[in-house]
Amino acid sequence: MTETDVVVIGSGVIGASVALELARGGRSVVVVDKGPAPGAGSTSASSSIIRYSYSTPDAVLTAWESAAKWRDWSGHLGVDDPEGMARFVPSGNLLLRTVGWDGSTVMALWDEIGIPYETFDAAQLRARFPGLDVGRYYPPKRIDDPAFADDATGELTAFYNDDSGYIDDPMLAAHNLAHAAAHHGAELRFRTAVTSIEQRDGRVTGVTLDGDDSISVPVVVNVGGPHSGIINAMAGVDGEMKIRHRPLRQEVYAVPAPPGFRLEDGGPFLADLDVGLYFRPQAGGTLLVGGTEPECDPLEWIEDPDDFDELPSVELFETYMLRLARRLPEFGVPSKPVGLAALYDASDDWVPIYDRSGLDGFFMACGTSGNQFKNAPLAGQFLRALVDAADAGIDHDAEPVQFTGPLTGRTIDLGAFSRLRQPSVTSGTVMG
Ligand SMILES: Cc1cc2nc3c(=O)[nH]c(=O)nc-3n(C[C@H](O)[C@H](O)[C@H](O)COP(=O)(O)OP(=O)(O)OC[C@H]3O[C@@H](n4cnc5c(N)ncnc54)[C@H](O)[C@@H]3O)c2cc1C
């Protein structure tokens, strides 16, 4: 039987980051992933957008601090991956202000933290982004709604942050983190599933793996992405969670970008809660298009994360495409869906859970709600801070760990990501 200091379950972008930070801290780490490679789970489907438009100070700071690490990726990792390095691609982030979401909370937080932005009225928006229809169509509608084709009821304003962008290859980013973790001594085991969490007297003692192997270990971190609910249930800590997290099916499409919105045009990434979409440029003259959970689109909760339809549906594809055509009138709707379906691990308030649990030695980084790729660098450091605190006898539930952001020197209250928190007030969507 293997013995180690920590087992990290999952080698997605967040699991690999947790493994790196714990290994950097001098612990012996074994990463166990049932998939074939780092980032092959939900990370591989990520739109990997880097933005700062969250509803709470801790979330904005986490994204802003993490972005500095993406920009200096080699410096953050300390070692280059022979398979190549993921790259931050600047694209800017245009956020349309509408009835249901006017962005005022975000702008107030950006003012407070010093995140720069510009504001645009409708005329300025038209001048800066000539291909954009600046009409207000709120609320988002289904295409079978007779009001779908109604004229605009006014014009939108917007704000824009130039420091946003995306990571060109999310799976490679996870590989880079896993490679750096291995460089610091972490052992990576793929095609190996954790099947149970062993415990005695309220403490973790080990994990059992498929094939009847096992590891004796006092600290386990659950970073199982959409499977993390199952793993929390294995550990018997699901009952204490005040915040639920569940797999939620999402579709993302790759479509031809009209002029002005291609990668070579410089972006932008657009958040459009007025029609219920986001899109960002990517290589090959295409846009990646996803949804923002408008009320009219039913949420597709999934019982078993190993059993869901991975192909995009024609109905949702048509809905997204016609919404996109509304916003970008020069967009030519493709005849066939090209895209994928994947799972978020969505929490009740769309804020992640980075926390300990009532089972000593069992930690979790889950409920990442379709918006935590960007925060992987800090999420790893948060989990290390939580494990260190527990080692030092600090009860994070009673005395929440405070994390100092190295870029801003500001404090991030890790209690904001507690499984026991009151739900945070957020947009109630993937925007967080
Ligand atoms: C379609 C989509 C678009 C997104 N877009 C963005 C975006 O633009 N910006 C952003 O910031 N975030 C985005 N996200 C969210 C972000 O990608 C995720 O939060 C992040 O990738 C989660 O990483 P993870 O390491 O927690 O989980 P995962 O990448 O899902 O990894 C979990 C791993 O755990 C393994 N595992 C599960 N169960 C077991 C077990 N029992 N034993 C061993 N291994 C196990 C799996 O094999 C898997 O590899 C998006 C997500 C999706 C799905």
Ligand as a Chemical Component Dictionary entry (heavy atoms), coordinates in Angstrom:
data_LIG
# 
_chem_comp.id                   LIG 
_chem_comp.type                 NON-POLYMER 
_chem_comp.pdbx_formal_charge   0 
_chem_comp.three_letter_code    LIG 
# 
loop_
_chem_comp_atom.comp_id 
_chem_comp_atom.atom_id 
_chem_comp_atom.alt_atom_id 
_chem_comp_atom.type_symbol 
_chem_comp_atom.charge 
_chem_comp_atom.model_Cartn_x 
_chem_comp_atom.model_Cartn_y 
_chem_comp_atom.model_Cartn_z 
_chem_comp_atom.pdbx_ordinal 
LIG C1  C1  C 0 -18.582 24.443 -21.331 1  
LIG C2  C2  C 0 -17.784 25.111 -20.244 2  
LIG C3  C3  C 0 -17.315 26.411 -20.432 3  
LIG C4  C4  C 0 -16.594 27.036 -19.423 4  
LIG N1  N1  N 0 -16.093 28.283 -19.638 5  
LIG C5  C5  C 0 -15.350 28.900 -18.677 6  
LIG C6  C6  C 0 -14.772 30.165 -18.916 7  
LIG O1  O1  O 0 -14.909 30.735 -20.017 8  
LIG N2  N2  N 0 -14.024 30.745 -17.919 9  
LIG C7  C7  C 0 -13.869 30.139 -16.704 10 
LIG O2  O2  O 0 -13.212 30.734 -15.832 11 
LIG N3  N3  N 0 -14.407 28.919 -16.446 12 
LIG C8  C8  C 0 -15.111 28.282 -17.409 13 
LIG N4  N4  N 0 -15.634 27.040 -17.191 14 
LIG C9  C9  C 0 -15.422 26.408 -15.876 15 
LIG C10 C10 C 0 -14.080 25.742 -15.771 16 
LIG O3  O3  O 0 -13.698 25.165 -16.992 17 
LIG C11 C11 C 0 -14.143 24.688 -14.660 18 
LIG O4  O4  O 0 -14.506 25.348 -13.463 19 
LIG C12 C12 C 0 -12.806 24.018 -14.441 20 
LIG O5  O5  O 0 -12.270 23.517 -15.660 21 
LIG C13 C13 C 0 -12.985 22.876 -13.461 22 
LIG O6  O6  O 0 -11.738 22.253 -13.260 23 
LIG P1  P1  P 0 -11.618 21.080 -12.213 24 
LIG O7  O7  O 0 -10.186 20.724 -12.140 25 
LIG O8  O8  O 0 -12.301 21.458 -10.954 26 
LIG O9  O9  O 0 -12.547 19.904 -12.810 27 
LIG P2  P2  P 0 -12.420 18.946 -14.090 28 
LIG O10 O10 O 0 -11.641 19.550 -15.194 29 
LIG O11 O11 O 0 -13.797 18.480 -14.405 30 
LIG O12 O12 O 0 -11.576 17.731 -13.535 31 
LIG C14 C14 C 0 -12.109 16.799 -12.627 32 
LIG C15 C15 C 0 -11.328 15.539 -12.797 33 
LIG O13 O13 O 0 -11.703 14.631 -11.774 34 
LIG C16 C16 C 0 -11.629 13.330 -12.296 35 
LIG N5  N5  N 0 -12.444 12.464 -11.446 36 
LIG C17 C17 C 0 -13.770 12.547 -11.205 37 
LIG N6  N6  N 0 -14.161 11.567 -10.368 38 
LIG C18 C18 C 0 -13.052 10.866 -10.064 39 
LIG C19 C19 C 0 -12.809 9.728  -9.214  40 
LIG N7  N7  N 0 -13.786 9.131  -8.531  41 
LIG N8  N8  N 0 -11.557 9.253  -9.153  42 
LIG C20 C20 C 0 -10.547 9.848  -9.852  43 
LIG N9  N9  N 0 -10.735 10.913 -10.647 44 
LIG C21 C21 C 0 -11.960 11.419 -10.743 45 
LIG C22 C22 C 0 -12.144 13.466 -13.714 46 
LIG O14 O14 O 0 -11.655 12.408 -14.530 47 
LIG C23 C23 C 0 -11.600 14.837 -14.125 48 
LIG O15 O15 O 0 -10.407 14.763 -14.875 49 
LIG C24 C24 C 0 -16.352 26.372 -18.194 50 
LIG C25 C25 C 0 -16.807 25.055 -18.009 51 
LIG C26 C26 C 0 -17.506 24.424 -19.029 52 
LIG C27 C27 C 0 -17.972 23.013 -18.822 53 
# 
loop_
_chem_comp_bond.comp_id 
_chem_comp_bond.atom_id_1 
_chem_comp_bond.atom_id_2 
_chem_comp_bond.value_order 
_chem_comp_bond.pdbx_ordinal 
LIG C1  C2  SING 1  
LIG C2  C3  SING 2  
LIG C2  C26 DOUB 3  
LIG C3  C4  DOUB 4  
LIG C4  N1  SING 5  
LIG C4  C24 SING 6  
LIG N1  C5  DOUB 7  
LIG C5  C6  SING 8  
LIG C5  C8  SING 9  
LIG C6  O1  DOUB 10 
LIG C6  N2  SING 11 
LIG N2  C7  SING 12 
LIG C7  O2  DOUB 13 
LIG C7  N3  SING 14 
LIG N3  C8  DOUB 15 
LIG C8  N4  SING 16 
LIG N4  C9  SING 17 
LIG N4  C24 SING 18 
LIG C9  C10 SING 19 
LIG C10 O3  SING 20 
LIG C10 C11 SING 21 
LIG C11 O4  SING 22 
LIG C11 C12 SING 23 
LIG C12 O5  SING 24 
LIG C12 C13 SING 25 
LIG C13 O6  SING 26 
LIG O6  P1  SING 27 
LIG P1  O7  DOUB 28 
LIG P1  O8  SING 29 
LIG P1  O9  SING 30 
LIG O9  P2  SING 31 
LIG P2  O10 DOUB 32 
LIG P2  O11 SING 33 
LIG P2  O12 SING 34 
LIG O12 C14 SING 35 
LIG C14 C15 SING 36 
LIG C15 O13 SING 37 
LIG C15 C23 SING 38 
LIG O13 C16 SING 39 
LIG C16 N5  SING 40 
LIG C16 C22 SING 41 
LIG N5  C17 SING 42 
LIG N5  C21 SING 43 
LIG C17 N6  DOUB 44 
LIG N6  C18 SING 45 
LIG C18 C19 SING 46 
LIG C18 C21 DOUB 47 
LIG C19 N7  SING 48 
LIG C19 N8  DOUB 49 
LIG N8  C20 SING 50 
LIG C20 N9  DOUB 51 
LIG N9  C21 SING 52 
LIG C22 O14 SING 53 
LIG C22 C23 SING 54 
LIG C23 O15 SING 55 
LIG C24 C25 DOUB 56 
LIG C25 C26 SING 57 
LIG C26 C27 SING 58 
# 
